[in-house]
């Protein structure tokens, strides 16, 4: 099974956007600098994050673009690889990480101006195999998956990354791939053996807060750790379809969103779930907390939806683009900026409308 065949809508956004890049041989894309684009605002972009006052977006063929005026103007950063980048995380204004195809993890110490490669898929695959061989949860199927990782080389994509601070970070991806660092990426450790994921379900999103780490993905899988990743428990979710994004609120409430407009919230670490009424059926691809603590979501039809004040429903805030939105971020001035197959767009939506 190829990474391009990841589940439904997520595949269209994360691998479909970058199909022509993933067709190239792996070795060249890890050695060749990012494609230079003449119009950064029109580049294929897959994720966006705030780095202090700056916005940083990542996408196809190693393209990373920066904006220092809340998304009005953009310029391209220096990136040493041309792999498609799928996710980016900035725990502080200067330190950031981006992940993508070929098992790549990139690091910046200057707010995204310049990037270095910290990990590639060949090293990650060997870490996975080593962890499975020595892990308490190892089984025959998991071992076969790990051995295939090594045999296939650097062809498995990371799909999400989250750093809670400048040292602690976790990246997840296809076929149950998960790695963690506690030293800012100087070393990366496989956590594949810590997840009860014998089928190797794709992992689409990771979030953390304090001692808690949550990982979700294909077929409704959700894993939770209450001890900084030392142990994970598989939680039961109310939906068997894929979840593509999460939001973990300051009070511990967890929101999962995914296929067919499904949005579910738990206030007690998965013991009980509440469905958020969504008037639309398009798959929800992204979720970000607003400056006021509510959650703004983006769906595959290009709409933005805002959680109600009582978190019981989602309300359409308007059509952002005519194409799917891959990710969104709120700029320092309160406006929302979205990215996708047609580039980056700053919206008139500012703050909470309702």
N, C-alpha and C positions, 0 to 999 in steps of 0.2 A: 504494500500500500504506500503510495507516494504522498508527501506532504501537501501537494496540490489538491488532494482529495479530502481535505479537512472538511468538517461538517458544514453543509448548506451555506447559509448567509455569511458565516464567518469566513468561509473559504473565499467567497466572492470579494470580500473586503481585504483580507490579509494576504491571500495568495493570488487571487485573480487579478488584483491591481498590479501585481509584480510578476506576472507569468513569464514575460519575456526575459526578465532578469534571472529567474530560477532555471531557465533552460540552459544558461551558460555553464561551462565546467566550473566546479567548486573552487579549484585551486586559483584560477585567475581572479575571481571576484574577491578573494581574500587578500590578494596582493595588489590589485588594481585600485587606484583612488576612485572616489565617488564621481559619478557623471556630473560634469559641469552643465548647469542649466542657465539659459539666457533669461528666463522669466520664472523666478522662484515661486511666485504666487500660483503658477499653473502646473507645478510639478505634482506628480502622484504622491500624496502624503497619507500616512496611515495612523499616526498618533501625534499628540501635541500635549505639552506640559508647561507649567509656569516654572521659571527659574528666577525667583525673586520678582523683579518688575519685568523681566524679559519673558518672551514666549519662544519656545523651541519646538519645532515640528520635524518629524522624521518620516522617511518613506522609501520609494523605489530607488534601486541602484545606489544606495548609500547616501542619498540626498538628505541633508539636514539644513534647515533654514531657520533664521533668527529674526525676531522683531523686537525693537526697543521702544516702540511707540504704540503699544497696545494693538498690534496687528494691522496697522495702516501701511507699513512698508516692511519689506523682507530682504534679506541677503543670505548668501549661502556660506556655510561653515566649511572648514577643512576636515575631510574625513578620509582615512587611509584605505578603506575598503569600498567595494561597489555592490555588496550584498543588499538585498531589500531589508530595510529595518522596519520592525513591526510595533515597537513600544519604546517609551522613554520615561524616565523617572528622575526628578530632581528633589532630593531631600533638603537642599540648601541652594542659595543663589549661584554658587560656584561649582559644586560637585554634582555631577549627573552621570547617568548610565543609559545606554540604548542597547536594545537587543534585536536580533533578527535571524535571517536565514543562515544556513551553514553553521548553526550553533554559535553565532557571533555575539560577543558582549563587548561594547565599547565604553570608554570612560573619558570624562572631561573634568578638568580642574579649573577651567576659566569660563564657566557659564555657557559652554557650548561652542566657543570659538574654534577650538581644536580638540581632536579626539584621538585616542590610542586604543588598539585592540588588546583586551584583557584575556579573552577566552575564545577558542574556536571549537567547532564541532568534533574534531578528532580527539582533542583533550577531554572535552565534556563526555564523549562516549566512553572513553576509558575510565573516567571517574564513576560513571554509572555502573559499569561492569564490576569494578572493584567494590562498590557499595553493595550491590546485589549479592556478590559472593560472600561478603562478610555480614550481611544483614539478617536480622531475626525474622523478617517477613518474607524472605526469599522463597520462591516457588519455581517450579519448572518453567511455567509460562513466562514469568518475569525474567528468568535467566535467559531464555531464548530471545526475548526482546532486547535485553542488554547486549547479548552477543551479536545480535543483528545491528545494533547501534555501532559497534566497533567495526563490523564487516562493511557496513555501508559508508563509513567515513563521515565527513562533515556535511551531511545533507538534511539534518533535522532542524527545523526552525524553532527558536524561542518565540513565544507569542505574547508574553506579558512580563513586566518587571516592576518590582516595588522596593524602594529603599525607605526605611523608617528614619534613618539618619545617615551620616556620612560613612558608616562602617557596616551596618546591618542591612543586607539586601537579599531578595529571592527572585529568581527568574524561572518561569514555567513555559512548557511548550508541547509540541506534538508527541504522541505516544507515551504520555506520562512523564516527559522530561522535566526534572526540577533540580535546580542547584541553588546553593546558598553560600554567601560569604559573610564573615564576621570581622573582616579586616579591610573593608573598602575595596575588595576585589583583588587583593594581592594573591589570595588563594580562594578557590571555589571547591565546594564539597557537594557531591551528589546526595540528594535526599530521596531518590527513587525508592530505596528500600524501606523508607519510613511511611510510605503511603500504601494503604490497602487497595491497590489498583491493578489487580492481576490481568485485566483486559487491556491495560495500557491505554485507557481513555485519554484523549487529548485534553490538555489543561489550558484554558483560555484566559484565566484571570487570577491574580493574587493580590491580596491586601493584608496589611498588618497594622497593629496598634498595641503598643505596650507588649504584654506577654502573648497576645493573640495573633495568630496567622490563619487566614482562610484562603483556600484554593478551590476553584470551581472550574467546570468545563463540560465536556461531552456527556450526553445522556444523563444530565442532572446530577453529576457527581459533585460532592462538596466535602472537603476535608477541613478539619479544624484542629489547631494546636493551641493549648493554653499555657505552654511552657517554652515559648520562643522556638518551636520546631523540634524539640527533643522527642516529642511523641505527637502523632496525629491520630484523630478519630474520624472515621467516615460517618457523616451525618445523613439522615434521611431527608430528602427534599420532596416537596409536593408535586413536582413536575419532572417527567422523565426526559424532556427535551433538553437541548443544550443551553447553558447559561454562558453569555459572552462577556459580561461585565458585572462588577460589584461596587457598592459604596458602603464603607464602614463609618458610621457616624461617631461623633465624639462620645455619645452616651452608650456606645456599644451596639446600637441597632444595625443589623446587616440587611442590605437590599441586594437581591439577585435579579438580573434582567437577562432576557434571551429571546429564543425563538417565538414567533407568532405573538409578539407583544407581551409575553409573560413577564410579570414583575411581582416578586414575593418578598415580604419583609418578616424578619424574626427579631424579637426583643429579648429572647432567652436562649440564645446560642443554639437555635434549631429545634427546640422542644415543641414550639408552636409556630405556625406560619400564617400570615395574613396576605391575601391577594390584593394588590392595588388595581382598581378598576382602570382599564385602558380602553378608550373608545376606538383605538386603532389596532389592527392586527399585524402590522409590519414588525419584523424582528427588531428588538432593541439592541443596539450595538455598543452604546457607551453611556456612562453615568458619572456625573461629577457633582460634588457638593457646591452649592452657591455660596456667595459671601455671607448669606444670612442663615445658612445651615440646612436649607432645603436641597432637593436634588434635581438637577437638570439632566434630561436624557435625550439621546438622539436615536432615531430609528432608520431602518433601511430605505424608507421612502423619502428621507431628507427632512423629516420634521423634528422639531424640538418639543419636548414635553416636560412639564414641571410638576413635581409632586405637590399635592395639596398640603395645606398647613397641618391637617390631621393625619397625613400620610396614608390616606385611604384610597386615593385615586390619582391618576395622571391627567393633566390638562394640556391640550395642545397650545403651544405658544406661537405657532406659525410655521410656515414652510421656509426652511433655511436655504435649500438648494433644490435643483431638479434631479440630483443624483444622490446616491446613498452617502450618509455621513459616517466616517470611520471613527472619529473621535472629536472631542470638543474641550475647550478650556475657557475659563472666565479671565479676561484681562484685568490688569490692575485698575482700570477705569470702570470696571463693571460690565463692559460689553462682552458678548460671547463670540468666540472665534472657532470655526469648524474646519475640519480637513477631510479630504476624500480623494476620489479619483480625478476630480477636476481642480485639485489644488486647495488653496486656503481662502477662506472668506470671513470677513468681519461682519457681524450682524448688527442690526439696529436694536435687537433685544438687549436691554440693559437691566440687570438686577432682576428682582421678582416682580412680575406684573400683577399677580393676584394674591 
